[in-house]
Structures are given as structure tokens and as C-alpha cells.
Amino acid sequence: MSEATRILREEHDNILRGLEILEACAGKLEDEQPVPPTTLEGLIEFFRLYADRTHHGKEEDLLFPAMIANGFSREVGPVHCMLADHDRNRSLTREMIEAAGKYRAGDKKAGTAFASAAIQYVSVLREHIQKENLVLFVMADNAIPESDQPGLLAKFHDVDNNKIGAAEINRLLALRDSLAEQFVVAAR
């Protein structure tokens, strides 16, 4: 396992913890139990900025181009499938954003719409993570020459330290953790 794909796997673990919270919130909304709008908005913020911008950004801007440069196609095959999953989850995120706005405005039926989009999002992203962890990252490690790995890793660190920023990543992880705590307290 390369250091770059190890980092992506660690990010997957962080995302999976967020999916547990999202799934629990969706369950409450399906049961017509109230969930604070700030919780829904915080979850959306975590997934948009951490899962999509940070994590998927590394894949789309760095890992996938490295794979394509080493024989993979963008139009068919595993890279294409992963990009399609990213697009599907962006669409579901837009649905959650719209529903959360309506829910905040007092439309209780919007909670059901949020739950529906969230459940689909959780399903797509969990399956996506499994495909990447078990198949795609192994392919990437085998395809990207060892001599290219340090450069790829340096670019990953540049994203974390400069493009996104370590402070922002830590803030997003703390947000996820605080939402988990709030949700556990609210569920008691």
C-alpha cells in the first residue's frame, strides 16, 4: 500500500463516521422526529468540504490523472465509475441542501425529502468507499510507478497544508465529532 492510498483510506474512515451520523439523522426524520436544522447543515458542510472538496478533490485532481497517465481510461472502466459515483453524490448533496433549507423554513415534509436523499447518499458512498478500498486503490498502487509515489504524496500534502489547510481539515473533523455528540445527546 502506498502512502497516498493509505491517506485516502484514512479519509474514508473519517467519512464513514460521518455517514453513521447522517444515517441516524435520516432515520429520525423518516420517523418524523425532529432534528435540529443546524445538525443537517453541519452534516452537509462536512460532506461538501471534507468528503467532496478535500477527499474527492485529491482523487479527481491527483490520483485519477496519475492512473490515467499509467494506462487507465477516463471514459470507461474504474476511474470512470468512480467519477460517476462522485457526480451522483453531488446531485444527492444538492437535494439534501434544498430539503434542509425548506426544513429550516418550517416545512416538516422536507425532512422526509432530506432523509430520502441522505439514505441514497449513504448507500452510494459506502459502496463507493468499498470499491475504492478493495479494488481501485490496489490498482492505483500497482499502476503508478514507485518513482512517482513521492511526488503524488507531496501533492496530497500540499492539498492538506495549502489548498484546504490543516486548520480547516481539523475544523471539519471537529464539526463531525461535535455533531455526533449532539446527536447522541439529542437521541437520549
Secondary structure, DSSP 4 states (H G I P E B T S, - for coil): --HHHHHHHHHHHHHHHHHHHHHHHHHHHHTT----HHHHHHHHHHIIIIIIIIIIHHIIIIIHHHHHHTT--SSSSHHHHHHHHHHHHHHHHHHHHHHHHHHHTT-THHHHHHHHHHHHHHHHHHHHHHHIIIIIHHHHHHHS-GGGHHHHHHHHHHIIIIIS-HHHHHHHHHHHHHHHHHHHHHH-
